[in-house]
Amino acid sequence: MMAAAVDRFGPPSALTLHEVPVPRPGPHEVLIAIHAAGIGSWDASIRDGSWRKPGRSRFPLVPGIDGAGIVVARGARVRRIQLGDRVYAYEFGNRQGGFYAEFAVVDAEHVARVPKRLDLGDAGAVAATGLTALQGIDGLELRAGRP
């Protein structure tokens, strides 16, 4: 697959087109055919190396922590997400590469179905912030008619 990646940390010019293997989902992960990747301020920090865990960077490094697309494969233990679902997702520190690629693997807990009235391009731009907000609401266990 084609991906925008870096061979070393650096400025925007360090990001170049690479051919890399398609990642394989583990038991709790899904493989998404990416339609749109989000671009956040954190992506520049990933690219230039200022946001990294010492000794954990593998090159080529594919940045991009969020995006949207279609689920094309899923791990054996994934039940909530189905093949063909339109989804948006985020994954910080993805061991198999980020969303600046044709495909990305994501933990199924970080994936949600895209609402019918939201197109995939817009969904790719709101995945990290939108899904974080939804998880916060879920955590509060809010119910209609309850304060």
C-alpha positions in Angstrom: 0.0 0.0 0.0 1.1 3.6 -0.4 1.6 5.8 2.7 3.0 9.2 3.5 5.8 8.4 6.0 9.2 9.6 7.3 12.5 7.8 7.2 13.8 10.1 9.9 12.3 12.8 12.1 12.4 16.2 10.6 10.5 19.1 8.9 7.5 18.8 6.6 9.9 17.9 3.7 10.8 14.6 5.6 7.3 13.3 4.8 7.5 11.4 1.5 5.5 8.7 -0.3 6.5 5.1 0.6 5.3 1.6 -0.3 4.7 -0.3 2.9 3.0 -3.6 3.8 -0.8 -3.6 4.6 -1.1 -4.0 8.3 -2.9 -7.0 9.7 -5.5 -6.7 12.5 -4.9 -8.5 15.8 -7.8 -10.2 17.7 -9.2 -6.9 19.0 -8.5 -4.7 16.0 -10.1 -3.7 12.7 -8.5 -2.9 9.3 -9.9 0.3 7.7 -9.6 1.3 4.1 -8.9 5.0 4.6 -11.0 7.5 2.9 -9.8 10.6 4.8 -7.2 11.2 7.5 -7.4 14.0 10.0 -4.6 16.5 10.4 -4.0 17.8 13.9 -1.3 19.8 15.6 0.0 16.6 17.2 0.9 15.2 13.7 3.7 17.7 13.3 5.1 16.6 16.6 5.0 13.0 15.6 6.7 13.8 12.3 9.5 15.9 13.9 10.1 13.5 16.7 9.1 15.8 19.6 6.2 13.5 20.5 7.8 10.0 20.8 8.6 7.4 23.3 12.4 6.9 23.6 13.6 3.8 21.6 10.1 3.0 20.2 10.1 4.6 16.8 10.2 2.3 13.8 10.9 3.7 10.3 9.4 4.3 8.0 7.0 5.9 10.4 3.5 6.6 9.1 1.9 9.5 11.1 -1.8 10.3 11.5 -3.8 9.5 14.6 -7.3 9.7 13.2 -9.4 9.2 10.1 -12.4 7.6 8.5 -13.1 4.8 6.0 -14.6 1.4 5.5 -13.9 -1.7 7.6 -12.4 -4.4 5.4 -11.1 -6.9 8.0 -11.6 -7.5 11.7 -10.0 -9.5 14.4 -11.5 -12.7 15.7 -12.8 -11.1 18.9 -14.4 -8.0 17.3 -18.2 -8.1 17.5 -19.5 -4.6 17.6 -18.0 -3.5 14.2 -18.9 -5.3 11.0 -17.2 -5.6 7.6 -18.4 -2.8 5.3 -19.2 -0.4 8.2 -18.4 3.3 7.5 -16.3 4.2 10.6 -14.1 6.9 12.1 -11.4 6.1 14.5 -8.3 7.2 16.3 -5.2 5.5 17.5 -2.3 7.2 19.4 1.1 5.5 19.0 -0.1 2.9 16.6 2.5 0.1 16.3 1.6 -0.6 12.7 1.4 2.9 11.4 -1.0 5.8 11.3 -3.8 7.0 9.0 -1.6 8.7 6.4 -1.9 5.5 4.4 -4.4 3.5 2.3 -5.1 1.2 5.2 -4.8 1.5 9.0 -5.3 -1.0 11.9 -7.1 0.3 14.9 -8.2 -1.1 18.3 -11.9 -1.7 17.9 -12.5 0.2 21.2 -11.3 3.4 19.3 -13.8 3.0 16.4 -17.3 4.2 15.9 -19.8 4.1 13.0 -20.1 7.3 11.1 -23.6 8.9 11.4 -25.6 8.5 8.2 -25.7 12.3 7.5 -21.9 12.8 8.0 -19.7 12.1 4.9 -16.5 10.2 5.3 -14.4 13.3 4.5 -15.8 15.3 7.3 -15.8 12.2 9.6 -12.0 11.9 9.1 -11.5 15.4 10.3 -13.3 15.0 13.6 -12.4 11.5 14.7 -10.0 12.1 17.6 -11.8 15.0 19.2 -15.4 13.8 18.4 -14.8 10.2 19.6 -13.1 11.5 22.7 -16.2 13.6 23.5 -18.5 10.6 22.9 -16.4 8.4 25.2 -16.7 11.1 27.9 -20.5 11.2 27.5 -20.6 7.4 27.6 -18.5 7.5 30.8 -21.0 9.8 32.5 -23.8 7.3 31.8 -26.2 10.0 30.8 -29.8 9.0 30.2 -32.7 10.9 28.7 -34.8 12.5 31.5 -32.1 12.1 34.1 -30.0 15.0 35.4 
